[in-house]
Amino acid sequence: MDRDQALAFLHDMLLGRRFEERCAEEYMKGNIAGFLHLYPGEEAVAVGVIHACETSDYIVSTYREHVHALVRGVPAGEVMAELFGKRCGCSRGMGGSMHLFDPQRRFMGGYAIVGETYPVAIGLGYGIAMKDLPEAVICFFGDGAVNQGTFHESLNMAALWKLPVLFVCENNQYAIGTEIHRHSAVPEVYKRAAAYRIPAERVDGMDVLKVYRATEHALQQIRAGSGPQLLECLTYRFRGHSMADPGHYRPPVEVKAHQQTDPLELALRELSLVYPTPEQIAAGPDALLKLRQYCFDQGHLHEEGFKELEQQVQDEVEAAVQFALESPQPTLDDAWQALYCNRGDEILI
Amino acid sequence: MAEEVLIWQALNRALDEVMAADEDVFILGEDVGLYGGSYRVTEGLYAKYGEWRVRDTPISEDSFTGLGVGAALMGLRPVVEIMTINFALLALDAIINMAAKVPFMAGGRLPMGLTIRTPGGVAKQLAAQHSQRLEHTLMNVPGLRIVVPATPQDAYWQLKQAVLSDEPVIVLEHELLYFHKGPLDPAIPPPPPHRAVVRRPGRDLTLIAYSKMAVLAGQAAERLAAQGIEAEVIDLRSLSPIDWQTCADSVARTHRVLIVEEDCRFAGAGAEIAAGLTERCFTRLEAAPMRLAGLDMPTPYNGTLEAQTIPQVDDIVAAAHRLVKEGS
């Protein structure tokens, strides 16, 4: 990986981390309402996967999708404004945190019913295949979504018709508060793909380079016409399921285990400025710190450069909050227009 | 020039024409391809357009309907056939949570040119799980359009309009009307898909019905005429939106309204129509709007009992007599 790419990854991971922590602050202030599912800990998945895509590929995501949207290039201000419910939000204030859309960037939405991303993704994949286009579809889902019927229905159809879909499992090991061994008879998600003869791989979802390379490889196969692939990224969220969830179900022994397996990150904490917080490091191996270390080791970045990057990201997030604060509220008329956006000029009697 | 065709043939012709004209149109559903459709509606299209545009799916209603949603998001025009509306219950997430919501949740920035065709209604002794009418469930969902054709001409027009629309449209077809014959003239320009039509003018009361009940209402009106009662028959053609103006204009002339529906009475389509007309024409009414509807009961298998659970022509005639006597 060259310097520019490494720094772009680091920038996006830092942006994802800082953006989400700022969201938590704005939620506490009351500027963001509703359900708010934050991403810290899982950044390597969004960054690794989406950086391996072409801009013409489609992304279908879940309700924990702010960082997917940011990495895809949806302006941070438009994402934040959407969380604020404002008119300048990427969904015009009609969608909120769980429903970010940006058709121009082929970001085809966040879906808040678990298991909905599969059928949407195979629909896009079907259209691509029917028209014989070179594009692919990324279908994000969590480990909690693999027990929905749509997982099996859609994987079957994707395999049957060789649809260009990369199914990406963000396995953070919890379906809200239910640990994967308590919700899945086969907790290795990638093994389930074998039921549909879909090639599948499990990668360390805390390592952005591994995620990136696995995605790149899978997309090469998909574009060569071999049909769908599945990538399981093992990851861990530092926070609870949502802002309403303190995450008490995760036993301290698990958190301690993560601490013990991650001495390097703990050492790096001494050097760390703002990101991540000690609590986050305590929660497990941090992909962000791994990448930072990689950039240091490769000579792409030094401590001063890292500080500058942090400052740049900080400024971006502050600008996004400012943009959201200044954006006007949508009106009821805007809502009616959104509902009937496809009705055209037809006059109803 | 009009020719006499069956409703399934009119639907088939509509699909053939839109598929020939627009490569973005494709069909998917159970047995729509090689088999030709369980009611022959897609007959011949697989051979003509190939498997990518006429796709036989596995029995996975939620995901293949959702596939239609995903394809519609990229501007395509999928026509999803759900073999019967009873199976659409498995696809309600795709219909209600996705098709009806996504363009709105995206702030009005995505198309949803999805058409869902689904046969339904009480057919012939198919029992409780294959005899449902679920229009009330779908009518309560903002963002969906629902058309209910009762003639070959309307089936042809409304299916074509549905496929060419960027909105999600549900085409509720009646299983007992597929072999119903009537004139079809493709050259006549269609009215808006939601426009109701006065099938028969009258002065003594208004019969409002849709789908198969519109046909029965017409037959009842003939009988009533022979008995000296002139019933105006309105075929709604659309359940969402509803053409209130045509209904209200009729009630202003007749002052009495009888709503006939095959669906269950409680919280059904008729309840909405009765309430809507009461609000709009209260002072014009000489009697409370009357509803004739299916019984609030799962459909029994027994043929005699089955017939007793839904309105028949005799029932409509009798109810019309009662209504005309009221308040006069």
Chai-1 contact restraints between the chains, C-beta under 6 A:
chainA,res_idxA,chainB,res_idxB,connection_type,confidence,min_distance_angstrom,max_distance_angstrom,comment,restraint_id
A,S91,B,A106,contact,1.0,0.0,6.0,A-B,restraint_1
A,S91,B,G107,contact,1.0,0.0,6.0,A-B,restraint_2
A,R92,B,G107,contact,1.0,0.0,6.0,A-B,restraint_3
A,M94,B,F104,contact,1.0,0.0,6.0,A-B,restraint_4
A,M94,B,M105,contact,1.0,0.0,6.0,A-B,restraint_5
A,M94,B,G107,contact,1.0,0.0,6.0,A-B,restraint_6
A,G95,B,M105,contact,1.0,0.0,6.0,A-B,restraint_7
A,H99,B,M105,contact,1.0,0.0,6.0,A-B,restraint_8
A,F101,B,A106,contact,1.0,0.0,6.0,A-B,restraint_9
A,P103,B,R109,contact,1.0,0.0,6.0,A-B,restraint_10
A,P103,B,L110,contact,1.0,0.0,6.0,A-B,restraint_11
A,M108,B,L73,contact,1.0,0.0,6.0,A-B,restraint_12
A,I113,B,N97,contact,1.0,0.0,6.0,A-B,restraint_13
A,P119,B,S63,contact,1.0,0.0,6.0,A-B,restraint_14
A,P119,B,G66,contact,1.0,0.0,6.0,A-B,restraint_15
A,P119,B,L67,contact,1.0,0.0,6.0,A-B,restraint_16
A,V120,B,G70,contact,1.0,0.0,6.0,A-B,restraint_17
A,I122,B,L67,contact,1.0,0.0,6.0,A-B,restraint_18
A,G123,B,L67,contact,1.0,0.0,6.0,A-B,restraint_19
A,G123,B,V69,contact,1.0,0.0,6.0,A-B,restraint_20
A,G123,B,G70,contact,1.0,0.0,6.0,A-B,restraint_21
A,G123,B,A71,contact,1.0,0.0,6.0,A-B,restraint_22
A,L124,B,G70,contact,1.0,0.0,6.0,A-B,restraint_23
A,L124,B,M74,contact,1.0,0.0,6.0,A-B,restraint_24
A,Y126,B,L67,contact,1.0,0.0,6.0,A-B,restraint_25
A,Y126,B,A71,contact,1.0,0.0,6.0,A-B,restraint_26
A,G127,B,A71,contact,1.0,0.0,6.0,A-B,restraint_27
A,G127,B,M74,contact,1.0,0.0,6.0,A-B,restraint_28
A,G127,B,L76,contact,1.0,0.0,6.0,A-B,restraint_29
A,M130,B,W52,contact,1.0,0.0,6.0,A-B,restraint_30
A,T150,B,D62,contact,1.0,0.0,6.0,A-B,restraint_31
A,T150,B,S63,contact,1.0,0.0,6.0,A-B,restraint_32
A,E153,B,S60,contact,1.0,0.0,6.0,A-B,restraint_33
A,E153,B,S63,contact,1.0,0.0,6.0,A-B,restraint_34
A,S154,B,S63,contact,1.0,0.0,6.0,A-B,restraint_35
A,N156,B,P58,contact,1.0,0.0,6.0,A-B,restraint_36
A,Q337,B,G108,contact,1.0,0.0,6.0,A-B,restraint_37
A,A338,B,F104,contact,1.0,0.0,6.0,A-B,restraint_38
A,A338,B,G107,contact,1.0,0.0,6.0,A-B,restraint_39
A,A338,B,G108,contact,1.0,0.0,6.0,A-B,restraint_40
A,L339,B,F104,contact,1.0,0.0,6.0,A-B,restraint_41
A,L339,B,G143,contact,1.0,0.0,6.0,A-B,restraint_42
A,C341,B,P103,contact,1.0,0.0,6.0,A-B,restraint_43
A,C341,B,G108,contact,1.0,0.0,6.0,A-B,restraint_44
A,N342,B,P103,contact,1.0,0.0,6.0,A-B,restraint_45
A,N342,B,P111,contact,1.0,0.0,6.0,A-B,restraint_46
A,N342,B,M112,contact,1.0,0.0,6.0,A-B,restraint_47
A,N342,B,D166,contact,1.0,0.0,6.0,A-B,restraint_48
A,N342,B,E167,contact,1.0,0.0,6.0,A-B,restraint_49
A,L348,B,P241,contact,1.0,0.0,6.0,A-B,restraint_50
A,I349,B,D243,contact,1.0,0.0,6.0,A-B,restraint_51
A,I349,B,Q245,contact,1.0,0.0,6.0,A-B,restraint_52
